[in-house]
Amino acid sequence: MGKIASDVANMDLADGGKKRIDWADQDMPVLQAIRARFAKEKPLAGLRMSACLHVTAETAGLARTLQAGGADLVLIASNPLSTQDDVAASLVRDFGLTICAIHGEDPHTYYKHVADALRHEPHITMDDGADLVTAMVHISMDRLDKFNDGQKAVKDWAASLPVDVRKTGFGRVIGSMEETTTGVIRLRAMEKEGVLKFPVIAVNDAETKHFFDNRYGTGQSTIDGIIRATNMLIAGKQIVVAGYGWCGKGVALRARGLGANVVVTEVNPIRALEAAMDGFAVMSMANAAKSGDVFITVTGNKHIIRGEHFEAMKDGAYVCNSGHFDIEVDLVALKKLTGVMKPDVRREVDEYKLKTGKRIYVIGHGRLVNLAAAEGHPASVMDMSFATQALATEYVVQQKGKLGPKVHPVPREIEDYISIAKLASMGITIDSMSADQTDYSTSWEHGT
C-alpha cells in the first residue's frame, strides 16, 4: 500500500471552498460537538478509512470530524456531478485530507478513484450507494467478470493482485456505513445471498436520517435544483412525483407548498393509498405522462420513465431524477426517439427534440438534480445525518468483532443523543416522563 495522491480539479479554487466550508459548518452544531470530542478522545486513531460520498461543503464537516477522531481518510465522489471543486481543493490545502473527486469526471476517472479508495486498504468504509462495498465483494469473491467496461480501472487493479489477496485482502474491514436507500437495498441483497463479508450500519434507516434528510433535505433541494436550472414558476404546474417514500413525500410536500398540482405514481399499494389520503392525485405513469409538466423520479429503481412515457408527454415537458443512480430515467430510450439533441440549452438542461417534433427537457443529465443543479441538502439537516455517520463509525470500532456480517440498525442511544443535541441547538426543551409515567407506559398490569 502506497500513499494515495489527491486528484482534484483546481487547487486555485481553495479560497472559495474554505468560505463555503466555514459557512456550512456554522449551521452544523451537533457535528461540531462530536468533532470537538473526537479531537480529544481519538476513537479512530490508527484506522484507515475510505469514503465514497458527495464531496460538498456539508460533507467536509464529516470528513474533518473523522480526521479529528484520528482516521487516515481518503474521500472520493459518489456521483460525478455532485463534487464541489472548490470544496475539494480546500480540503486538500487547508485540512490536509486526501481527496479524489472532480466535478464532471468521466466513468474511467470515477472508477480510478474507486480503485484509489480500495488501494488505501481501509479498515472502515463509508458509502453513498454501496459502490465501495460492492466492488470489494466482487474482488474478494474473484468475480472480476462482473465489472463492466466503465469499471476497467478497478478491474485492472484487482486483476493485478494475487488471487489469495483478492479472496482474503478485505478481511481487515471492521465495518461500513451506508447512507442511501439504494445502497441499503443492495447491501440487504448481498446479505440475503450470503456474500456480505463484514457488518454494515444502515445509517439511511436511522430516524435521524430518513425522517429529516430524505423528507426535508431532498424535498427542498430537489425543487431548488429545478428552479435554479430552469427559472420555472412552480405555481400552477402539474408536477409528477414518481415514488412516495420519504424522499417522494418531501418533494411532493414542497411542490404543493409552492402551488403545484402534484400527481404521485407508485407501485406500493400502501404508499399509494397514503399519498391519496395526503391529498395527492395518484395514477399510473402511463396516465400521468399525458398531462405532467415536470416529472421527478425518487424511487431508487431503474427505468421509471421509459420510451412510451416520453412519447406520451406534452411538448416542453421537463424530466429529472432525485434518486441515487442515473437510470431511473431511461435516457437510452429517449435518445432512440430523438432527432436532434441540444446540450446545455441552459446550465444543466439538455433539450431532446423527438422525431415527432416534440421537445423534452432533461435536467441534470438524469443524475441527482439537487446536486447537479443546486447545492444538495441544507447544512442544518445534514448536521443530523453526518452526526449519525460519525457516531455509527465510532460504534463499529467499539464493537469490533462482535457484529456479524449483516446489515445492522443504528443503535437507539445514538438516535436519542443526536435528537436531544439538535433540539438543544435550536433552543427547544421538551417534557420528560415521570417514574410513574414510565412504569405505566411499560406495564401491562395496572389500574386505570
C-alpha positions in Angstrom: 0.0 0.0 0.0 1.4 3.4 -1.0 0.2 6.9 -0.2 -2.8 7.8 -2.3 -2.3 11.2 -4.0 -5.2 13.7 -4.2 -6.8 14.3 -7.5 -8.9 17.5 -7.7 -9.8 19.9 -10.5 -8.1 23.1 -9.5 -6.2 24.0 -6.3 -6.7 27.7 -7.1 -10.3 27.3 -6.1 -9.4 26.6 -2.5 -10.2 30.1 -1.1 -13.8 29.9 -2.3 -14.1 26.4 -0.9 -12.8 27.4 2.5 -15.5 30.1 2.7 -18.2 27.6 1.7 -17.0 25.1 4.3 -17.0 27.7 7.1 -20.5 28.9 6.1 -21.9 25.3 6.2 -20.1 24.5 9.4 -21.7 27.2 11.4 -25.1 25.5 10.8 -23.9 22.1 11.9 -23.6 22.4 15.7 -24.2 18.7 16.6 -21.4 17.6 14.3 -19.2 20.4 15.8 -19.7 19.0 19.2 -18.8 15.5 18.1 -15.7 16.8 16.3 -14.5 18.5 19.5 -14.9 15.3 21.5 -13.3 13.2 18.8 -10.3 15.6 18.7 -9.8 14.9 22.5 -10.5 11.1 22.6 -9.2 10.0 19.1 -11.6 7.0 18.9 -10.5 6.3 15.3 -6.7 6.5 15.8 -4.7 4.2 13.7 -7.5 3.3 11.4 -7.6 3.8 7.6 -11.0 4.9 6.2 -12.3 5.2 2.6 -15.4 7.2 2.0 -17.4 7.4 -1.2 -19.7 10.4 -0.7 -20.9 13.6 -2.3 -18.0 16.0 -1.9 -19.8 19.1 -0.7 -19.3 21.7 2.0 -21.5 19.7 4.3 -19.5 16.5 3.7 -16.4 18.5 4.5 -17.7 18.8 8.1 -18.0 15.0 8.4 -14.6 14.4 6.8 -13.0 16.8 9.3 -14.7 15.1 12.1 -13.4 11.7 11.1 -10.0 13.2 10.7 -10.2 14.8 14.1 -11.0 11.3 15.5 -7.7 10.1 14.2 -8.8 8.4 11.0 -6.5 8.3 7.9 -9.2 9.2 5.4 -9.4 9.0 1.6 -12.6 10.7 0.3 -13.9 10.1 -3.2 -17.1 11.2 -5.0 -20.2 9.0 -5.1 -21.6 10.9 -8.1 -19.7 12.6 -11.0 -21.8 15.7 -10.8 -22.0 16.2 -7.1 -18.5 17.3 -6.4 -17.9 21.0 -5.4 -14.4 21.5 -6.8 -13.6 24.5 -4.6 -14.5 22.4 -1.5 -12.3 19.5 -2.7 -9.4 21.9 -3.2 -9.8 23.4 0.3 -10.0 20.0 2.0 -6.6 19.2 0.4 -4.9 22.6 1.0 -6.4 23.7 4.3 -7.1 20.4 6.1 -4.5 18.0 4.6 -7.1 15.5 3.5 -6.7 13.1 0.6 -9.5 13.9 -1.9 -10.0 12.2 -5.3 -13.0 13.9 -6.8 -13.6 16.1 -9.8 -16.9 17.6 -10.9 -18.0 16.0 -14.2 -15.4 13.2 -14.1 -15.9 10.6 -16.7 -16.6 6.9 -15.8 -12.9 5.9 -16.2 -11.8 8.6 -13.7 -14.7 7.8 -11.4 -13.6 4.1 -11.1 -10.0 5.1 -11.0 -10.9 6.9 -7.8 -12.8 3.9 -6.5 -9.6 1.9 -7.1 -7.7 4.6 -5.2 -10.1 4.3 -2.3 -9.6 0.5 -2.2 -5.8 0.7 -2.6 -5.9 2.7 0.6 -6.7 -0.7 2.3 -9.4 0.7 4.5 -10.4 -0.7 7.9 -13.7 1.2 7.6 -15.7 2.3 4.6 -18.5 4.8 4.2 -20.7 4.6 1.2 -23.5 6.6 -0.6 -24.8 3.9 -2.9 -22.6 0.9 -1.8 -20.1 1.3 -4.6 -17.1 0.5 -2.4 -18.7 -2.5 -0.7 -20.0 -3.9 -4.0 -16.5 -3.6 -5.5 -14.9 -5.2 -2.5 -17.3 -8.1 -2.6 -16.8 -8.7 -6.3 -13.0 -8.6 -5.9 -12.9 -10.9 -2.8 -15.1 -13.4 -4.5 -12.9 -13.3 -7.6 -15.9 -12.2 -9.7 -13.9 -9.7 -11.8 -16.1 -10.6 -14.8 -18.9 -8.6 -13.1 -17.1 -5.3 -13.7 -18.1 -3.6 -16.9 -16.0 -1.6 -19.3 -16.6 1.6 -17.3 -15.1 -0.1 -14.3 -11.9 -1.1 -16.1 -9.7 0.9 -13.7 -11.0 -1.2 -10.7 -10.9 -4.4 -12.7 -7.3 -3.9 -13.9 -6.1 -3.0 -10.3 -7.9 -6.0 -8.8 -6.6 -8.4 -11.5 -3.0 -7.3 -10.6 -3.5 -8.6 -7.1 -2.6 -12.2 -6.2 -5.6 -14.5 -6.0 -5.2 -15.1 -2.3 -5.1 -11.4 -1.7 -8.2 -10.9 -3.7 -10.0 -13.5 -1.7 -8.8 -12.5 1.7 -7.5 -9.0 1.4 -10.6 -7.3 2.7 -10.8 -9.3 5.8 -9.3 -6.3 7.6 -12.5 -4.4 7.2 -14.2 -3.8 10.6 -17.4 -2.4 9.1 -19.1 0.0 6.8 -21.7 2.8 6.9 -24.3 3.2 4.2 -26.4 6.4 3.9 -28.8 5.8 1.0 -31.9 3.8 0.4 -30.5 2.5 -2.8 -27.3 1.3 -1.1 -29.2 -0.4 1.8 -31.3 -2.3 -0.8 -28.1 -3.5 -2.5 -26.5 -4.5 0.8 -29.5 -6.4 2.0 -29.5 -8.3 -1.3 -25.8 -9.2 -0.6 -26.7 -10.3 2.9 -29.5 -12.5 1.6 -27.2 -14.1 -0.9 -24.5 -14.7 1.8 -21.8 -12.6 0.1 -21.6 -9.7 2.6 -18.3 -10.3 4.4 -18.5 -7.6 7.2 -21.0 -5.6 9.2 -22.7 -2.6 7.7 -24.6 0.0 9.6 -27.7 1.2 7.8 -27.3 4.9 8.5 -30.0 5.6 5.9 -32.6 3.8 8.0 -31.9 5.9 11.1 -34.9 8.1 12.0 -32.5 11.0 12.5 -31.5 10.4 8.8 -34.5 9.5 6.6 -37.2 11.4 8.5 -35.2 14.6 8.1 -32.5 14.3 5.4 -34.8 12.4 2.9 -38.0 14.3 3.6 -36.9 17.9 4.3 -33.4 17.8 2.6 -34.4 16.0 -0.6 -37.7 17.8 -0.7 -36.3 21.3 -0.6 -33.1 20.7 -2.6 -34.8 18.9 -5.4 -37.2 21.8 -6.0 -34.3 24.2 -5.6 -32.4 22.4 -8.3 -35.3 22.6 -10.7 -35.8 26.3 -10.1 -32.1 27.1 -10.4 -31.8 25.2 -13.7 -35.0 26.5 -15.3 -36.1 29.7 -13.5 -39.5 28.0 -13.6 -42.6 29.2 -11.8 -43.7 26.2 -9.8 -47.2 27.5 -9.0 -49.8 26.1 -11.4 -47.6 23.4 -12.8 -48.6 19.8 -12.8 -45.6 18.0 -11.1 -45.4 14.2 -11.3 -43.5 12.6 -8.4 -42.6 9.0 -9.0 -42.2 7.3 -5.7 -43.8 8.1 -2.3 -41.1 7.0 0.1 -39.6 9.6 2.4 -37.9 11.5 -0.5 -41.1 11.4 -2.5 -43.1 12.7 0.4 -40.7 15.6 0.8 -40.7 16.5 -2.9 -44.5 16.3 -3.1 -45.0 18.4 0.0 -42.6 21.1 -1.1 -44.0 21.3 -4.6 -47.6 21.6 -3.3 -46.4 24.3 -0.9 -45.2 26.3 -3.9 -48.6 26.0 -5.6 -48.1 23.0 -7.9 -50.7 20.4 -8.7 -49.0 17.2 -7.6 -49.5 13.8 -9.0 -47.9 10.7 -7.4 -47.1 7.4 -9.1 -46.4 4.3 -7.0 -46.0 0.6 -7.2 -46.5 0.0 -3.5 -50.3 0.0 -2.7 -49.9 1.2 0.9 -47.8 4.2 -0.2 -50.2 4.9 -3.0 -53.1 4.9 -0.5 -51.1 7.1 1.8 -50.4 9.6 -1.0 -54.1 9.6 -1.9 -55.1 10.3 1.8 -52.5 13.0 2.0 -54.5 14.8 -0.7 -52.4 14.0 -3.8 -53.7 12.6 -7.1 -52.5 9.1 -7.6 -52.3 7.4 -11.0 -50.1 5.2 -13.2 -47.1 6.8 -15.0 -48.8 5.9 -18.3 -51.7 8.3 -17.4 -49.5 10.9 -15.6 -47.3 11.2 -18.7 -50.1 12.7 -20.7 -50.6 15.8 -18.6 -47.5 16.4 -16.5 -45.3 19.5 -16.9 -42.5 18.3 -14.7 -41.5 14.7 -13.8 -39.3 13.9 -10.8 -38.2 10.3 -10.1 -37.3 9.4 -6.5 -37.6 5.6 -6.4 -34.2 4.1 -6.3 -35.2 1.7 -9.2 -34.5 1.7 -12.9 -36.4 2.9 -16.0 -39.3 4.5 -14.1 -39.8 6.8 -17.1 -39.5 4.9 -20.3 -39.8 5.4 -24.1 -43.6 5.0 -24.1 -43.9 7.7 -21.4 -41.7 10.1 -23.4 -43.9 9.6 -26.4 -47.0 10.4 -24.4 -45.6 13.6 -22.9 -46.6 17.1 -24.0 -44.2 19.3 -25.9 -41.9 21.1 -23.5 -42.1 18.6 -20.6 -39.3 18.6 -18.0 -37.8 15.4 -16.7 -35.3 15.0 -13.8 -34.2 12.4 -11.2 -33.6 12.8 -7.5 -33.0 9.1 -6.8 -29.4 7.8 -6.5 -28.4 6.5 -9.9 -28.9 8.0 -13.4 -31.0 5.0 -14.6 -34.4 6.0 -13.2 -35.0 8.0 -16.4 -34.3 5.8 -19.4 -32.1 8.2 -21.4 -31.1 5.4 -23.8 -34.7 5.0 -24.9 -35.1 8.8 -25.1 -32.1 9.1 -27.4 -33.6 6.5 -29.7 -36.7 8.7 -30.1 -34.7 11.8 -30.6 -34.0 13.6 -33.9 -31.8 16.4 -32.5 -30.3 16.8 -29.0 -29.1 20.2 -27.9 -26.9 20.0 -24.8 -26.9 22.8 -22.2 -29.7 25.0 -23.6 -29.5 26.3 -20.0 -26.9 25.2 -17.4 -27.7 21.6 -16.6 -30.6 21.4 -19.1 -30.5 19.4 -22.3 -33.1 19.6 -25.0 -34.2 16.4 -26.8 -36.2 17.2 -29.9 -38.1 14.0 -30.8 -38.5 12.9 -34.4 -42.2 13.9 -34.0 -41.0 17.5 -33.3 -41.9 17.4 -29.6 -39.3 18.7 -27.1 -38.4 17.0 -23.8 -36.0 18.8 -21.4 -33.8 16.7 -19.1 -32.4 18.5 -16.1 -29.0 17.4 -14.6 -28.4 14.7 -17.3 -30.6 12.3 -15.3 -28.3 12.4 -12.3 -29.2 13.8 -8.9 -30.9 17.1 -9.8 -30.5 18.5 -6.3 -26.7 18.2 -6.6 -26.2 18.6 -10.3 -28.2 21.8 -10.5 -28.1 23.0 -6.9 -26.0 22.5 -3.7 -27.7 19.5 -2.2 -29.2 19.4 1.2 -29.0 22.4 3.6 -26.3 22.1 6.2 -28.7 22.1 9.1 -30.3 18.8 8.0 -27.0 17.2 7.1 -25.9 18.0 10.6 -28.1 15.2 11.9 -27.2 12.7 9.0 -23.5 13.2 9.3 -23.6 13.2 13.1 -25.2 9.8 12.8 -22.4 8.7 10.4 -19.7 9.8 12.7 -21.2 8.1 15.8 -22.0 5.0 13.8 -18.4 4.8 12.8 -17.3 5.1 16.4 -19.8 2.4 17.4 -18.5 0.0 14.7 -15.0 0.4 16.1 -16.2 -0.1 19.7 -18.0 -3.3 18.6 -15.1 -4.7 16.6 -15.5 -8.5 16.3 -19.0 -8.5 17.9 -21.1 -7.6 14.9 -21.9 -10.3 12.3 -21.6 -9.8 8.5 -25.1 -8.3 8.0 -26.9 -5.0 7.8 -27.3 -3.6 11.3 -29.5 -0.7 12.5 -28.2 2.4 14.1 -28.4 1.9 17.9 -31.2 3.8 19.6 -28.9 5.6 22.0 -27.2 7.3 19.1 -30.5 8.4 17.7 -31.6 9.8 21.0 -28.3 11.6 21.6 -28.5 13.3 18.2 -32.2 14.3 18.6 -31.6 15.8 22.0 -28.5 17.6 20.9 -30.3 19.0 17.8 -33.2 20.2 19.9 -30.8 21.9 22.3 -29.0 23.7 19.4 -32.4 25.0 18.3 -33.3 26.3 21.8 -36.1 23.8 22.3 -36.8 22.0 25.5 -39.3 19.1 25.8 -41.0 17.2 28.6 -39.8 14.0 30.2 -41.9 11.2 31.8 -42.0 10.8 35.5 -41.1 7.4 37.0 -44.8 6.7 37.5 -45.5 7.5 33.8 -42.6 5.4 32.6 -43.9 2.5 34.7 -47.4 3.0 33.4 -46.2 3.0 29.7 -44.3 -0.2 30.1 -46.5 -2.3 32.3 -49.5 -4.5 31.4 -50.9 -4.8 34.9 -52.1 -1.6 36.4 -55.3 0.1 37.3 -57.0 2.9 35.4 
